[in-house]
Amino acid sequence: MSTPCSQPRAEENLGLVHLCANRFRGRGVEYDDLYSAGCIGLMKAVNAFDTERGVRFSTYAVPVILGEIKRLFRDGGTVKVSRSMKELSMRVVRLRDELRMQNGTEPTVQQLSREMGVEENDIVQALCVSIPPVSLTDPEEGGEGQLDIPVPPPDTEIGDVLALRQIMQTLSEQDRLLLTMRYYQNKTQSQTAQALGMTQVQVSRREKKLLLAMREELLR
């Protein structure tokens, strides 16, 4: 039986929006609009997600994000952003820049929410409106040509991300921590061993065993 998921945070799942939006590149709609529609879908998924169902948020969110992007094509290819959201976006960006200069660090969504007295979901949506997506075809320095960056097919990447997250959830807490420290926090085997109360040799052996098992699971 699956363990209930923790409540998802939109700002931590923006990568799913990019993955989904990339599926529709070159179909007559600007990538900015694809990304904005995907952000709307992400917010809907965050608000409607039921942690008690025991499914991963990414599994639930991808169809919702894709559905919102497809709606964009049905509605004529433009995302309608209200004036109030545009105004909130400008205020959020202005405050974010001020706090960044004062503190020397990027403010969190919670900080922005407290400072402005605005719900966190509204802050995230306002930030989505203000963030331009990264283009894979930026002009070169000389102003000619494009940067052709080879990337795997978006469908494949989405599937790999979902599969990896699902496999991670089947591991024990210690194994998840081990892989998180090694591959997400870039800690050495010695640092990981000290944090988990293991020896470096034990970490090395366990890491190799986990990676082999996960690789076999992904290739099924």
Steps between C-alpha positions, in 0.01 A plus 500: 500500500639842406596749765302829486697777330591828661317811386664614172648845447460663161841667494667162546324351197553764232726254320190297413357807325811535283493130413134513400528829309789364295266237354316775311791701362470590133122462483415865445485625860778700666691312769427781750128429461552124526695551821241738646218257423702221659547709815124543524464123472763451769314730738174312434678172571649633825161625620311182407758237600386259769795368702286221644472318168859379527610599148799716414422864428690490170286208384188705568633837383634416153156422346356816658784714363471342155125552506539871571752536216266318260220735609727783384484369143123464516464857626707655224855487628519781754502500878278761660671650805280730704606858575494427874739206453734712286500769769562242774783353292672837475463558875636155582799543269574845645488368857705192408772720354499728805531208745771342287705821515442546875577144606727376223286189454197402295183547710270200540137490398408494869697821563335677208160379617554634853635834382212560257219331689419294192432125480801289402317355198437851367868586549606193301256579221623860487859377475401262221360796306825693546752225418599481133566142390853408395522471123688216338545713186658822630696700241874458502725785611551610140126525454483225244380145522358318797630289783396146421504315828439126466239382748318170539136483386283674765271198530795281587637749753163537672467124523852464641439769763174341614649149503803612702287679756274198538797266549650735760177481700528121525840522673555508873548838663872440548549397136310809380716719722815332371413566135371850575824596671715349227316616188286798602716657769834399339642366827801269495473138613687590818264787579199280431641223717552738792146637471342152485719330760662271243852443376617628162534140379140424604375808315695404188366144496142606574511773237617259230232246596224764494607644165512155342153411632354834387659467154344154459163633613512790252591269211205269554 
